[in-house]
Amino acid sequence: MTGQITKIIRHPIKSHGREAVARVSLTAGQTMPWDRTWAVAHELSDADGSEWVPCQHFSRGSKAPSLAAITAKLDEDSAKVTLHHPTQGSLTFHPDTEGDKLLDWARGLIPSNRAQSTKLVRGAKRGFTDSDFASVTLCNMASHRAVEARIGRDLSIHRWRGNIWFDGLPAWEEFNWMDREVQIGSAILIPRERTDRCLATHNNPDTGDRDTDILSALDSFGHQDFSVRAEVVKSGDIALGDEIGCL
């Protein structure tokens, strides 16, 4: 039984924008290229990018809902990023050399009672995904529709900030893939853990408003998980329309 890849999404700057792409080349032991390559450290963090650190070191949607409405476009040749937000307008800058531009542009999106953003850092070894291993998230459209049914209305998939989306398999089938090889295109991944969820899922990705109790909907299924975090064990290419399934 196989599904089909329907979306591939990267987030060049952690919690600061999303971008859909048509294909991606995965490397064993690494995160998706250009996914969470940069992250915005706040005033209570000593993160400098030299090592992976957990999400608590960074400005993120669970603490600053308005960040959810940022979209991104990355120019891979120049490593410049263009961000857009419905109230902040657009910003084009180079994260490695012009981090202050992002801090100024996004300052109004961080609540005054939260730790303020102070520095943009680049991961020297891997992207700043939320797992302590380099991971790629696999997201099931049927599971998303199950959550929509509990809520009673359509929801954007961007609430989940996932990487690779697939359709054509039963809801929550991905939870049966733990420690099993999953082939997508010419790449092989092994899901290592379910993705536990937080208040960031309550944020509307179009407006940045916190408007839906996603965690309570997940509770009704007996957990607060959505998607799985997978390790790339065989390098390969993935494109929209490729099949996905356990070997």
QUISUL-V485387 format. One record per residue. D_FIRST is the distance of its C-alpha to the first C-alpha in Angstrom with 2 decimals. Layout:
d_first=[D_FIRST:D_FIRST]
//
This chain:
d_first=[0.00:3.79:7.08:10.52:13.72:16.38:19.24:20.80:23.86:26.62:29.67:32.51:34.88:33.55:33.84:35.74:33.50:30.04:29.05:26.00:25.42:23.47:22.55:23.25:23.88:22.99:25.22:24.53:26.30:27.00:26.15:25.06:28.11:30.56:28.75:31.43:33.67:36.61:37.43:40.53:42.45:44.76:48.31:47.44:45.18:46.24:43.03:43.94:40.63:41.46:38.94:35.91:37.07:35.31:35.11:38.31:40.28:39.27:39.83:36.62:35.36:35.70:39.45:39.95:37.85:39.32:37.53:34.26:35.58:35.97:34.02:34.27:34.44:34.81:36.70:35.33:38.40:40.93:38.83:40.35:38.55:39.28:38.70:39.23:39.91:41.18:44.44:44.93:44.38:43.15:43.83:43.32:44.13:43.43:42.02:43.57:47.07:47.27:45.68:48.71:47.86:44.62:46.48:49.07:46.63:44.43:47.32:47.45:43.80:44.46:46.17:49.67:49.04:46.25:46.67:47.32:45.54:47.69:45.87:42.91:41.50:39.15:36.91:38.35:35.43:32.30:31.35:32.32:28.96:29.39:28.06:30.46:28.11:27.01:23.81:21.41:19.91:16.28:16.34:13.99:15.45:14.40:16.38:19.13:19.36:19.68:22.61:24.05:24.12:26.06:28.42:28.89:28.71:26.83:26.56:26.30:23.37:26.18:27.29:24.63:25.74:22.30:21.33:17.82:16.20:12.73:11.56:8.89:7.57:9.98:13.34:14.11:10.66:12.24:14.92:12.86:12.57:16.31:17.60:14.32:13.78:11.56:11.86:12.94:14.95:17.20:17.44:16.12:16.62:16.88:17.13:20.50:21.39:20.77:22.89:25.85:27.39:31.00:33.37:32.24:29.47:32.37:33.60:33.26:32.14:34.33:37.50:37.33:38.37:37.03:36.11:33.14:32.65:29.04:29.63:30.78:27.71:25.56:28.00:27.10:23.64:25.51:25.15:26.06:22.98:20.76:18.33:18.18:20.53:19.09:21.16:20.82:21.17:20.86:22.48:20.91:20.70:18.36:18.89:18.01:15.29:13.56:9.83:8.80:6.51:8.01:9.85]
//
